[in-house]
Amino acid sequence: MKTGTTKAAEANTSRTVRELVGVVLAAVLIGWTISRYSPAKPESIGAARGVERAKALAEMNAADAEALASYGRVDAVRKIVRLPIAEAMTLTAKEWENPAAGRSNLVQRVDRAAAPLPKIDFE
């Protein structure tokens, strides 16, 4: 036979379990209601800018690849041209077989590239 204190302890434990289950169910219901009826998340503020930057980077990489693989005129006044990288490396290796001549040609090219542009009179 159970005593009165044992029955009271079992009733108290049963009550605590019911309250705990009720709190958990209420929390689940509140979370479901919030997720169901809350508005959709707005687009990130920087998302449009990120797409724009990715597009600009792709364009820049394409232009760089094209510049490395093709001929072009860099400065018409100073007569500076752009060569494909493979050809430029071949010419440089051939030119530097004689280091003294390579240095003198390099110095001449730097002087020509750094020379001031001719003055243009707009009057």
Secondary structure by P-SEA (a helix, b strand, c coil): cccaaaaaaaaaaaaaaaaaaaaaaaaaaaaaaaaacccccccccaaaaaaaaaaaaaaaaaaaaaaacbbbbcccccccccccaaaaaaaaaaaaccaaaaaaaaaaaaaaaaccccccccc
